[in-house]
């Protein structure tokens, strides 16, 4: 009788194990197809049958993570790690969940343990680089990206990580090198095109910068970053009419973009269209005490001989700055010097007018 009972228990256990396996297999297939809700339903059925099965727990962790429900995914991974602290599927998955929550230090801790078992997983090495970069640990980020690159020298996400890292570190030539490597694989990466444009613009290589911005605009004609940078290039090349055309295009899309409106005002000044420049500055100043709009307006006042108004505008900039801008102080002094020269001339002209009037009388 005892043997019969044992046999029935084993058969029942085998049946449950088989059901759990079939449910997990079907759920994983659905998850790979992106049918996450259906996959979750099957994993939950399997969980009711066996709440300690590692494949079910990993599956639940993965599906919640893919649904961006990281808080729900972590306990399932952690439950496995309580049983098997070296389970690589759980270590990898929980790292991505921590990263998804912005808990990069926790992600690094579990991923470094994972890499101890899978040192050639370039995907996790790249993720480690990303996490270190988020924490501004740039040397460690570089080490992980370069380890990943040794394993796979053709992965676009490694190139993306290195390009962005060197951009943040100010290593412009290295950033361009890896960004170009990425663009050889995926030429439609608009953000990278604008980033390389920014780097060439920083180097004052406006011709090369324009090439990248224009490539970005072919893919995304309304891309704000590319339009902004392209206008800066035309300004740097002193082609103010083209800069004005590009920035007007951007302002029509973003009418409250104070940076572009201020630049547009400056370009109008260069083109001698002072009233349009004044309108741009006033639009900005109606919303904020923008330093550069005030400087532009002050220069218009100086140009018109309204020195007191110019100085008042400059002084409003200084009211909001703890550390006084030497350039603004210099422009105030220059304005006072211009005023001191202009006022004696005005007096002479006035006196000459009075003499002519008296002579006529």
Short mmCIF file of the C-alpha atoms (twelve columns), coordinates in Angstrom:
data_MODEL
# 
_entry.id   MODEL 
# 
loop_
_atom_site.group_PDB 
_atom_site.id 
_atom_site.type_symbol 
_atom_site.label_atom_id 
_atom_site.label_alt_id 
_atom_site.label_comp_id 
_atom_site.label_asym_id 
_atom_site.label_seq_id 
_atom_site.Cartn_x 
_atom_site.Cartn_y 
_atom_site.Cartn_z 
_atom_site.pdbx_PDB_model_num 
ATOM 1   C CA . UNK A 1   0.000  0.000   0.000   1 
ATOM 2   C CA . UNK A 2   2.856  2.350   0.889   1 
ATOM 3   C CA . UNK A 3   4.562  1.688   -2.455  1 
ATOM 4   C CA . UNK A 4   1.313  2.410   -4.285  1 
ATOM 5   C CA . UNK A 5   0.958  5.747   -2.495  1 
ATOM 6   C CA . UNK A 6   4.528  6.702   -3.324  1 
ATOM 7   C CA . UNK A 7   3.991  5.794   -6.972  1 
ATOM 8   C CA . UNK A 8   0.876  7.982   -7.137  1 
ATOM 9   C CA . UNK A 9   2.723  10.896  -5.536  1 
ATOM 10  C CA . UNK A 10  5.555  10.555  -8.035  1 
ATOM 11  C CA . UNK A 11  3.118  10.355  -10.938 1 
ATOM 12  C CA . UNK A 12  1.273  13.441  -9.665  1 
ATOM 13  C CA . UNK A 13  4.560  15.286  -9.227  1 
ATOM 14  C CA . UNK A 14  5.628  14.319  -12.727 1 
ATOM 15  C CA . UNK A 15  2.304  15.518  -14.140 1 
ATOM 16  C CA . UNK A 16  2.679  18.922  -12.410 1 
ATOM 17  C CA . UNK A 17  6.260  19.236  -13.598 1 
ATOM 18  C CA . UNK A 18  5.166  18.456  -17.148 1 
ATOM 19  C CA . UNK A 19  2.347  21.029  -16.972 1 
ATOM 20  C CA . UNK A 20  4.707  23.679  -15.612 1 
ATOM 21  C CA . UNK A 21  7.242  22.911  -18.323 1 
ATOM 22  C CA . UNK A 22  4.642  23.136  -21.112 1 
ATOM 23  C CA . UNK A 23  3.160  26.369  -19.744 1 
ATOM 24  C CA . UNK A 24  6.632  27.922  -19.380 1 
ATOM 25  C CA . UNK A 25  7.638  26.857  -22.883 1 
ATOM 26  C CA . UNK A 26  4.501  28.369  -24.426 1 
ATOM 27  C CA . UNK A 27  4.852  31.526  -22.319 1 
ATOM 28  C CA . UNK A 28  8.459  32.014  -23.453 1 
ATOM 29  C CA . UNK A 29  7.398  31.675  -27.102 1 
ATOM 30  C CA . UNK A 30  4.711  34.325  -26.581 1 
ATOM 31  C CA . UNK A 31  7.203  36.605  -24.812 1 
ATOM 32  C CA . UNK A 32  9.637  36.354  -27.728 1 
ATOM 33  C CA . UNK A 33  6.792  37.407  -30.045 1 
ATOM 34  C CA . UNK A 34  6.112  40.424  -27.844 1 
ATOM 35  C CA . UNK A 35  2.762  39.097  -26.580 1 
ATOM 36  C CA . UNK A 36  3.587  39.994  -23.004 1 
ATOM 37  C CA . UNK A 37  0.139  39.949  -21.409 1 
ATOM 38  C CA . UNK A 38  -0.579 36.471  -22.778 1 
ATOM 39  C CA . UNK A 39  2.851  35.275  -21.654 1 
ATOM 40  C CA . UNK A 40  2.288  36.692  -18.160 1 
ATOM 41  C CA . UNK A 41  -1.038 34.865  -17.842 1 
ATOM 42  C CA . UNK A 42  0.621  31.517  -18.612 1 
ATOM 43  C CA . UNK A 43  3.569  32.151  -16.295 1 
ATOM 44  C CA . UNK A 44  1.120  32.958  -13.488 1 
ATOM 45  C CA . UNK A 45  -0.705 29.665  -14.133 1 
ATOM 46  C CA . UNK A 46  2.604  27.845  -13.891 1 
ATOM 47  C CA . UNK A 47  3.448  29.777  -10.709 1 
ATOM 48  C CA . UNK A 48  0.240  28.556  -9.060  1 
ATOM 49  C CA . UNK A 49  1.359  24.990  -9.752  1 
ATOM 50  C CA . UNK A 50  4.970  25.481  -8.598  1 
ATOM 51  C CA . UNK A 51  5.993  28.721  -6.867  1 
ATOM 52  C CA . UNK A 52  9.651  27.680  -6.540  1 
ATOM 53  C CA . UNK A 53  10.371 26.573  -10.112 1 
ATOM 54  C CA . UNK A 54  13.378 28.654  -11.285 1 
ATOM 55  C CA . UNK A 55  12.240 28.707  -14.930 1 
ATOM 56  C CA . UNK A 56  8.851  30.097  -13.893 1 
ATOM 57  C CA . UNK A 57  10.431 32.671  -11.577 1 
ATOM 58  C CA . UNK A 58  12.878 33.823  -14.243 1 
ATOM 59  C CA . UNK A 59  10.040 33.943  -16.758 1 
ATOM 60  C CA . UNK A 60  7.933  36.122  -14.451 1 
ATOM 61  C CA . UNK A 61  10.917 38.372  -13.768 1 
ATOM 62  C CA . UNK A 62  11.617 38.712  -17.475 1 
ATOM 63  C CA . UNK A 63  8.042  39.415  -18.536 1 
ATOM 64  C CA . UNK A 64  7.507  42.035  -15.816 1 
ATOM 65  C CA . UNK A 65  10.830 43.619  -16.786 1 
ATOM 66  C CA . UNK A 66  9.865  43.749  -20.453 1 
ATOM 67  C CA . UNK A 67  6.597  45.398  -19.388 1 
ATOM 68  C CA . UNK A 68  8.745  48.011  -17.555 1 
ATOM 69  C CA . UNK A 69  7.261  46.826  -14.246 1 
ATOM 70  C CA . UNK A 70  10.656 46.549  -12.605 1 
ATOM 71  C CA . UNK A 71  9.410  46.717  -9.018  1 
ATOM 72  C CA . UNK A 72  7.390  43.560  -9.679  1 
ATOM 73  C CA . UNK A 73  10.167 41.759  -11.526 1 
ATOM 74  C CA . UNK A 74  12.844 42.078  -8.829  1 
ATOM 75  C CA . UNK A 75  11.186 39.881  -6.127  1 
ATOM 76  C CA . UNK A 76  10.934 36.969  -8.565  1 
ATOM 77  C CA . UNK A 77  14.620 37.175  -9.468  1 
ATOM 78  C CA . UNK A 78  15.517 37.591  -5.789  1 
ATOM 79  C CA . UNK A 79  13.499 34.525  -4.842  1 
ATOM 80  C CA . UNK A 80  15.679 32.417  -7.149  1 
ATOM 81  C CA . UNK A 81  18.870 33.991  -5.768  1 
ATOM 82  C CA . UNK A 82  17.810 33.063  -2.229  1 
ATOM 83  C CA . UNK A 83  17.869 29.444  -3.397  1 
ATOM 84  C CA . UNK A 84  20.770 29.691  -5.839  1 
ATOM 85  C CA . UNK A 85  22.865 32.855  -5.392  1 
ATOM 86  C CA . UNK A 86  24.819 32.096  -8.579  1 
ATOM 87  C CA . UNK A 87  21.866 31.671  -10.938 1 
ATOM 88  C CA . UNK A 88  23.102 33.567  -13.974 1 
ATOM 89  C CA . UNK A 89  19.659 34.131  -15.499 1 
ATOM 90  C CA . UNK A 90  18.473 35.789  -12.315 1 
ATOM 91  C CA . UNK A 91  21.671 37.827  -11.888 1 
ATOM 92  C CA . UNK A 92  21.446 39.134  -15.444 1 
ATOM 93  C CA . UNK A 93  17.723 39.885  -15.230 1 
ATOM 94  C CA . UNK A 94  17.737 41.579  -11.852 1 
ATOM 95  C CA . UNK A 95  20.614 43.776  -13.006 1 
ATOM 96  C CA . UNK A 96  18.504 45.044  -15.890 1 
ATOM 97  C CA . UNK A 97  15.594 45.667  -13.528 1 
ATOM 98  C CA . UNK A 98  17.780 47.672  -11.152 1 
ATOM 99  C CA . UNK A 99  19.092 49.630  -14.128 1 
ATOM 100 C CA . UNK A 100 15.538 50.247  -15.300 1 
ATOM 101 C CA . UNK A 101 14.804 51.816  -11.899 1 
ATOM 102 C CA . UNK A 102 17.941 53.959  -12.070 1 
ATOM 103 C CA . UNK A 103 19.602 51.906  -9.301  1 
ATOM 104 C CA . UNK A 104 22.904 51.678  -11.126 1 
ATOM 105 C CA . UNK A 105 25.097 50.751  -8.140  1 
ATOM 106 C CA . UNK A 106 22.879 47.720  -7.420  1 
ATOM 107 C CA . UNK A 107 22.910 46.786  -11.112 1 
ATOM 108 C CA . UNK A 108 26.703 46.955  -11.196 1 
ATOM 109 C CA . UNK A 109 27.013 44.717  -8.144  1 
ATOM 110 C CA . UNK A 110 24.966 41.844  -9.609  1 
ATOM 111 C CA . UNK A 111 26.306 42.217  -13.160 1 
ATOM 112 C CA . UNK A 112 29.905 42.050  -11.932 1 
ATOM 113 C CA . UNK A 113 29.051 38.801  -10.168 1 
ATOM 114 C CA . UNK A 114 27.387 37.559  -13.374 1 
ATOM 115 C CA . UNK A 115 30.480 38.414  -15.453 1 
ATOM 116 C CA . UNK A 116 32.488 36.195  -13.125 1 
ATOM 117 C CA . UNK A 117 30.559 33.283  -14.666 1 
ATOM 118 C CA . UNK A 118 30.120 34.683  -18.207 1 
ATOM 119 C CA . UNK A 119 33.149 36.828  -18.946 1 
ATOM 120 C CA . UNK A 120 32.457 36.886  -22.693 1 
ATOM 121 C CA . UNK A 121 28.935 38.320  -22.488 1 
ATOM 122 C CA . UNK A 122 29.607 41.553  -24.360 1 
ATOM 123 C CA . UNK A 123 25.993 42.630  -23.948 1 
ATOM 124 C CA . UNK A 124 26.254 42.705  -20.144 1 
ATOM 125 C CA . UNK A 125 29.733 44.258  -20.343 1 
ATOM 126 C CA . UNK A 126 28.192 47.037  -22.434 1 
ATOM 127 C CA . UNK A 127 25.400 47.416  -19.877 1 
ATOM 128 C CA . UNK A 128 28.046 47.619  -17.146 1 
ATOM 129 C CA . UNK A 129 29.733 50.383  -19.114 1 
ATOM 130 C CA . UNK A 130 26.419 52.216  -19.398 1 
ATOM 131 C CA . UNK A 131 25.791 51.918  -15.633 1 
ATOM 132 C CA . UNK A 132 29.265 53.172  -14.702 1 
ATOM 133 C CA . UNK A 133 28.820 56.051  -17.138 1 
ATOM 134 C CA . UNK A 134 25.521 57.005  -15.470 1 
ATOM 135 C CA . UNK A 135 27.424 57.251  -12.171 1 
ATOM 136 C CA . UNK A 136 30.171 59.342  -13.862 1 
ATOM 137 C CA . UNK A 137 32.690 56.533  -13.255 1 
ATOM 138 C CA . UNK A 138 34.159 57.087  -16.683 1 
ATOM 139 C CA . UNK A 139 37.372 55.087  -16.286 1 
ATOM 140 C CA . UNK A 140 35.441 51.957  -15.283 1 
ATOM 141 C CA . UNK A 141 32.910 52.562  -18.036 1 
ATOM 142 C CA . UNK A 142 35.723 52.714  -20.589 1 
ATOM 143 C CA . UNK A 143 37.251 49.477  -19.272 1 
ATOM 144 C CA . UNK A 144 33.975 47.603  -19.692 1 
ATOM 145 C CA . UNK A 145 33.243 48.987  -23.152 1 
ATOM 146 C CA . UNK A 146 36.753 48.098  -24.342 1 
ATOM 147 C CA . UNK A 147 36.418 44.568  -22.908 1 
ATOM 148 C CA . UNK A 148 33.150 44.232  -24.817 1 
ATOM 149 C CA . UNK A 149 34.831 45.554  -27.960 1 
ATOM 150 C CA . UNK A 150 37.554 42.894  -27.721 1 
ATOM 151 C CA . UNK A 151 34.822 40.243  -27.811 1 
ATOM 152 C CA . UNK A 152 32.688 41.836  -30.531 1 
ATOM 153 C CA . UNK A 153 34.166 44.621  -32.645 1 
ATOM 154 C CA . UNK A 154 31.012 45.122  -34.706 1 
ATOM 155 C CA . UNK A 155 28.262 45.800  -32.187 1 
ATOM 156 C CA . UNK A 156 26.606 49.192  -32.610 1 
ATOM 157 C CA . UNK A 157 25.712 49.539  -28.931 1 
ATOM 158 C CA . UNK A 158 29.371 49.256  -27.919 1 
ATOM 159 C CA . UNK A 159 30.204 51.989  -30.442 1 
ATOM 160 C CA . UNK A 160 27.289 54.039  -29.106 1 
ATOM 161 C CA . UNK A 161 28.502 53.633  -25.527 1 
ATOM 162 C CA . UNK A 162 32.088 54.615  -26.381 1 
ATOM 163 C CA . UNK A 163 31.025 57.521  -28.601 1 
ATOM 164 C CA . UNK A 164 28.796 58.949  -25.892 1 
ATOM 165 C CA . UNK A 165 31.372 58.286  -23.159 1 
ATOM 166 C CA . UNK A 166 34.150 60.121  -24.987 1 
ATOM 167 C CA . UNK A 167 31.711 62.946  -25.817 1 
ATOM 168 C CA . UNK A 168 31.095 63.383  -22.085 1 
ATOM 169 C CA . UNK A 169 34.826 63.140  -21.329 1 
ATOM 170 C CA . UNK A 170 35.666 65.818  -23.887 1 
ATOM 171 C CA . UNK A 171 37.714 63.401  -25.993 1 
ATOM 172 C CA . UNK A 172 36.182 64.706  -29.192 1 
ATOM 173 C CA . UNK A 173 38.307 62.887  -31.783 1 
ATOM 174 C CA . UNK A 174 37.726 59.526  -30.053 1 
ATOM 175 C CA . UNK A 175 34.000 60.245  -29.835 1 
ATOM 176 C CA . UNK A 176 33.813 61.010  -33.559 1 
ATOM 177 C CA . UNK A 177 35.770 57.848  -34.388 1 
ATOM 178 C CA . UNK A 178 33.330 55.535  -32.586 1 
ATOM 179 C CA . UNK A 179 30.249 57.465  -33.685 1 
ATOM 180 C CA . UNK A 180 31.359 57.064  -37.295 1 
ATOM 181 C CA . UNK A 181 31.847 53.339  -36.657 1 
ATOM 182 C CA . UNK A 182 28.250 53.210  -35.440 1 
ATOM 183 C CA . UNK A 183 26.995 55.175  -38.463 1 
ATOM 184 C CA . UNK A 184 28.680 52.666  -40.784 1 
ATOM 185 C CA . UNK A 185 26.320 50.067  -39.274 1 
ATOM 186 C CA . UNK A 186 23.243 52.279  -38.853 1 
ATOM 187 C CA . UNK A 187 23.331 55.471  -40.909 1 
ATOM 188 C CA . UNK A 188 19.825 56.391  -39.722 1 
ATOM 189 C CA . UNK A 189 20.844 57.116  -36.126 1 
ATOM 190 C CA . UNK A 190 19.684 60.752  -35.984 1 
ATOM 191 C CA . UNK A 191 20.878 61.448  -32.433 1 
ATOM 192 C CA . UNK A 192 24.401 60.351  -33.310 1 
ATOM 193 C CA . UNK A 193 24.412 62.456  -36.473 1 
ATOM 194 C CA . UNK A 194 23.538 65.551  -34.452 1 
ATOM 195 C CA . UNK A 195 26.088 64.640  -31.772 1 
ATOM 196 C CA . UNK A 196 28.893 64.403  -34.339 1 
ATOM 197 C CA . UNK A 197 27.669 67.665  -35.849 1 
ATOM 198 C CA . UNK A 198 27.979 69.253  -32.412 1 
ATOM 199 C CA . UNK A 199 31.542 67.982  -32.052 1 
ATOM 200 C CA . UNK A 200 32.649 69.368  -35.416 1 
ATOM 201 C CA . UNK A 201 30.876 72.655  -34.615 1 
ATOM 202 C CA . UNK A 202 32.791 72.797  -31.321 1 
ATOM 203 C CA . UNK A 203 35.993 72.364  -33.359 1 
ATOM 204 C CA . UNK A 204 34.755 75.206  -35.624 1 
ATOM 205 C CA . UNK A 205 34.808 72.840  -38.578 1 
ATOM 206 C CA . UNK A 206 31.486 74.219  -39.763 1 
ATOM 207 C CA . UNK A 207 31.568 72.572  -43.172 1 
ATOM 208 C CA . UNK A 208 31.869 69.088  -41.663 1 
ATOM 209 C CA . UNK A 209 29.321 69.906  -38.951 1 
ATOM 210 C CA . UNK A 210 26.791 71.020  -41.583 1 
ATOM 211 C CA . UNK A 211 27.258 67.708  -43.388 1 
ATOM 212 C CA . UNK A 212 26.108 65.762  -40.320 1 
ATOM 213 C CA . UNK A 213 23.265 68.131  -39.438 1 
ATOM 214 C CA . UNK A 214 21.965 67.968  -43.004 1 
ATOM 215 C CA . UNK A 215 22.131 64.173  -42.959 1 
ATOM 216 C CA . UNK A 216 20.060 64.245  -39.760 1 
ATOM 217 C CA . UNK A 217 17.531 66.630  -41.322 1 
ATOM 218 C CA . UNK A 218 17.059 64.362  -44.330 1 
ATOM 219 C CA . UNK A 219 15.896 61.692  -41.895 1 
ATOM 220 C CA . UNK A 220 14.014 64.029  -39.550 1 
ATOM 221 C CA . UNK A 221 13.294 67.403  -41.232 1 
ATOM 222 C CA . UNK A 222 11.981 68.970  -38.010 1 
ATOM 223 C CA . UNK A 223 14.763 67.812  -35.695 1 
ATOM 224 C CA . UNK A 224 15.316 70.719  -33.310 1 
ATOM 225 C CA . UNK A 225 18.924 69.870  -32.437 1 
ATOM 226 C CA . UNK A 226 19.971 69.637  -36.078 1 
ATOM 227 C CA . UNK A 227 18.209 72.910  -36.993 1 
ATOM 228 C CA . UNK A 228 19.738 74.669  -34.004 1 
ATOM 229 C CA . UNK A 229 23.235 73.417  -34.841 1 
ATOM 230 C CA . UNK A 230 22.887 74.190  -38.542 1 
ATOM 231 C CA . UNK A 231 21.932 77.773  -37.734 1 
ATOM 232 C CA . UNK A 232 24.981 78.042  -35.477 1 
ATOM 233 C CA . UNK A 233 27.175 76.835  -38.351 1 
ATOM 234 C CA . UNK A 234 25.809 79.423  -40.770 1 
ATOM 235 C CA . UNK A 235 26.360 82.090  -38.125 1 
ATOM 236 C CA . UNK A 236 29.915 80.837  -37.569 1 
ATOM 237 C CA . UNK A 237 30.505 81.140  -41.315 1 
ATOM 238 C CA . UNK A 238 28.941 84.639  -41.188 1 
ATOM 239 C CA . UNK A 239 26.179 83.675  -43.596 1 
ATOM 240 C CA . UNK A 240 23.558 85.431  -41.519 1 
ATOM 241 C CA . UNK A 241 20.726 85.173  -44.022 1 
ATOM 242 C CA . UNK A 242 20.951 81.377  -44.024 1 
ATOM 243 C CA . UNK A 243 21.185 81.348  -40.227 1 
ATOM 244 C CA . UNK A 244 18.073 83.560  -40.073 1 
ATOM 245 C CA . UNK A 245 16.155 81.214  -42.405 1 
ATOM 246 C CA . UNK A 246 17.029 78.105  -40.358 1 
ATOM 247 C CA . UNK A 247 16.261 79.676  -36.997 1 
ATOM 248 C CA . UNK A 248 12.969 81.134  -38.228 1 
ATOM 249 C CA . UNK A 249 12.049 77.619  -39.276 1 
ATOM 250 C CA . UNK A 250 12.800 76.413  -35.753 1 
ATOM 251 C CA . UNK A 251 10.957 79.318  -34.089 1 
ATOM 252 C CA . UNK A 252 7.837  78.536  -36.128 1 
ATOM 253 C CA . UNK A 253 7.944  75.087  -34.510 1 
ATOM 254 C CA . UNK A 254 9.070  76.218  -31.055 1 
ATOM 255 C CA . UNK A 255 7.827  79.797  -30.556 1 
ATOM 256 C CA . UNK A 256 8.870  79.818  -26.886 1 
ATOM 257 C CA . UNK A 257 12.458 78.700  -27.479 1 
ATOM 258 C CA . UNK A 258 14.305 81.613  -25.876 1 
ATOM 259 C CA . UNK A 259 17.764 80.487  -26.998 1 
ATOM 260 C CA . UNK A 260 16.777 80.484  -30.654 1 
ATOM 261 C CA . UNK A 261 14.849 83.759  -30.416 1 
ATOM 262 C CA . UNK A 262 17.905 85.434  -28.863 1 
ATOM 263 C CA . UNK A 263 20.138 84.080  -31.606 1 
ATOM 264 C CA . UNK A 264 17.625 85.256  -34.195 1 
ATOM 265 C CA . UNK A 265 17.706 88.722  -32.656 1 
ATOM 266 C CA . UNK A 266 21.499 88.765  -32.889 1 
ATOM 267 C CA . UNK A 267 21.349 87.740  -36.562 1 
ATOM 268 C CA . UNK A 268 18.820 90.476  -37.331 1 
ATOM 269 C CA . UNK A 269 21.228 92.965  -35.761 1 
ATOM 270 C CA . UNK A 270 23.981 91.687  -38.044 1 
ATOM 271 C CA . UNK A 271 21.658 92.123  -41.019 1 
ATOM 272 C CA . UNK A 272 20.780 95.675  -39.952 1 
ATOM 273 C CA . UNK A 273 17.148 94.771  -39.221 1 
ATOM 274 C CA . UNK A 274 17.119 96.361  -35.780 1 
ATOM 275 C CA . UNK A 275 13.348 96.478  -35.295 1 
ATOM 276 C CA . UNK A 276 13.040 92.725  -35.923 1 
ATOM 277 C CA . UNK A 277 15.924 92.181  -33.517 1 
ATOM 278 C CA . UNK A 278 14.184 94.296  -30.887 1 
ATOM 279 C CA . UNK A 279 10.981 92.275  -31.270 1 
ATOM 280 C CA . UNK A 280 12.859 89.013  -30.737 1 
ATOM 281 C CA . UNK A 281 14.557 90.276  -27.577 1 
ATOM 282 C CA . UNK A 282 11.290 91.658  -26.165 1 
ATOM 283 C CA . UNK A 283 9.524  88.341  -26.780 1 
ATOM 284 C CA . UNK A 284 12.185 86.610  -24.704 1 
ATOM 285 C CA . UNK A 285 12.254 89.250  -21.952 1 
ATOM 286 C CA . UNK A 286 8.483  89.127  -21.598 1 
ATOM 287 C CA . UNK A 287 9.004  85.598  -20.207 1 
ATOM 288 C CA . UNK A 288 12.338 85.735  -18.400 1 
ATOM 289 C CA . UNK A 289 15.303 87.906  -17.489 1 
ATOM 290 C CA . UNK A 290 17.380 86.287  -20.226 1 
ATOM 291 C CA . UNK A 291 20.977 87.463  -20.050 1 
ATOM 292 C CA . UNK A 292 21.707 87.257  -23.751 1 
ATOM 293 C CA . UNK A 293 18.462 88.930  -24.798 1 
ATOM 294 C CA . UNK A 294 19.289 91.824  -22.445 1 
ATOM 295 C CA . UNK A 295 22.784 92.090  -23.866 1 
ATOM 296 C CA . UNK A 296 21.392 92.157  -27.395 1 
ATOM 297 C CA . UNK A 297 18.842 94.829  -26.474 1 
ATOM 298 C CA . UNK A 298 21.531 96.892  -24.717 1 
ATOM 299 C CA . UNK A 299 23.612 96.879  -27.888 1 
ATOM 300 C CA . UNK A 300 20.612 98.143  -29.832 1 
ATOM 301 C CA . UNK A 301 20.232 100.998 -27.336 1 
ATOM 302 C CA . UNK A 302 23.942 101.809 -27.663 1 
ATOM 303 C CA . UNK A 303 23.635 101.803 -31.411 1 
ATOM 304 C CA . UNK A 304 20.734 104.276 -31.155 1 
ATOM 305 C CA . UNK A 305 22.655 106.465 -28.701 1 
ATOM 306 C CA . UNK A 306 20.336 105.577 -25.797 1 
ATOM 307 C CA . UNK A 307 23.180 104.938 -23.388 1 
ATOM 308 C CA . UNK A 308 21.220 105.240 -20.132 1 
ATOM 309 C CA . UNK A 309 18.751 102.553 -21.268 1 
ATOM 310 C CA . UNK A 310 21.664 100.357 -22.340 1 
ATOM 311 C CA . UNK A 311 23.325 100.633 -18.922 1 
ATOM 312 C CA . UNK A 312 20.024 99.945  -17.126 1 
ATOM 313 C CA . UNK A 313 19.635 96.711  -19.131 1 
ATOM 314 C CA . UNK A 314 23.178 95.610  -18.410 1 
ATOM 315 C CA . UNK A 315 22.667 96.283  -14.699 1 
ATOM 316 C CA . UNK A 316 19.529 94.121  -14.674 1 
ATOM 317 C CA . UNK A 317 21.705 91.206  -15.753 1 
ATOM 318 C CA . UNK A 318 24.041 91.778  -12.816 1 
ATOM 319 C CA . UNK A 319 21.137 91.872  -10.345 1 
ATOM 320 C CA . UNK A 320 20.538 88.142  -10.934 1 
ATOM 321 C CA . UNK A 321 24.161 87.002  -10.896 1 
ATOM 322 C CA . UNK A 322 26.117 86.148  -7.769  1 
ATOM 323 C CA . UNK A 323 29.360 86.268  -9.696  1 
ATOM 324 C CA . UNK A 324 29.492 89.324  -11.888 1 
ATOM 325 C CA . UNK A 325 30.163 88.588  -15.558 1 
ATOM 326 C CA . UNK A 326 33.361 90.362  -16.611 1 
ATOM 327 C CA . UNK A 327 32.055 90.688  -20.154 1 
ATOM 328 C CA . UNK A 328 28.934 92.531  -18.970 1 
ATOM 329 C CA . UNK A 329 31.022 94.789  -16.733 1 
ATOM 330 C CA . UNK A 330 33.285 95.493  -19.708 1 
ATOM 331 C CA . UNK A 331 30.316 96.395  -21.904 1 
ATOM 332 C CA . UNK A 332 29.002 98.773  -19.231 1 
ATOM 333 C CA . UNK A 333 32.351 100.543 -19.137 1 
ATOM 334 C CA . UNK A 334 32.440 100.725 -22.941 1 
ATOM 335 C CA . UNK A 335 28.920 102.189 -22.950 1 
ATOM 336 C CA . UNK A 336 29.896 104.850 -20.415 1 
ATOM 337 C CA . UNK A 337 32.937 105.708 -22.519 1 
ATOM 338 C CA . UNK A 338 30.764 106.018 -25.644 1 
ATOM 339 C CA . UNK A 339 28.303 108.182 -23.719 1 
ATOM 340 C CA . UNK A 340 31.091 110.444 -22.444 1 
ATOM 341 C CA . UNK A 341 32.282 111.034 -26.015 1 
ATOM 342 C CA . UNK A 342 28.784 111.530 -27.415 1 
ATOM 343 C CA . UNK A 343 27.479 114.065 -24.875 1 
ATOM 344 C CA . UNK A 344 30.018 116.879 -25.558 1 
ATOM 345 C CA . UNK A 345 29.292 116.444 -29.257 1 
ATOM 346 C CA . UNK A 346 25.567 116.741 -28.577 1 
ATOM 347 C CA . UNK A 347 26.215 119.927 -26.577 1 
ATOM 348 C CA . UNK A 348 28.265 121.437 -29.413 1 
ATOM 349 C CA . UNK A 349 25.573 120.596 -31.947 1 
ATOM 350 C CA . UNK A 350 22.960 122.160 -29.671 1 
ATOM 351 C CA . UNK A 351 25.015 125.318 -29.179 1 
ATOM 352 C CA . UNK A 352 25.662 125.577 -32.919 1 
ATOM 353 C CA . UNK A 353 21.939 125.330 -33.532 1 
ATOM 354 C CA . UNK A 354 21.228 128.092 -31.028 1 
ATOM 355 C CA . UNK A 355 23.798 130.393 -32.669 1 
ATOM 356 C CA . UNK A 356 22.268 129.833 -36.089 1 
ATOM 357 C CA . UNK A 357 18.873 130.585 -34.629 1 
ATOM 358 C CA . UNK A 358 20.119 133.799 -33.034 1 
ATOM 359 C CA . UNK A 359 21.841 134.897 -36.245 1 
ATOM 360 C CA . UNK A 360 18.648 134.389 -38.196 1 
ATOM 361 C CA . UNK A 361 16.782 136.523 -35.672 1 
# 
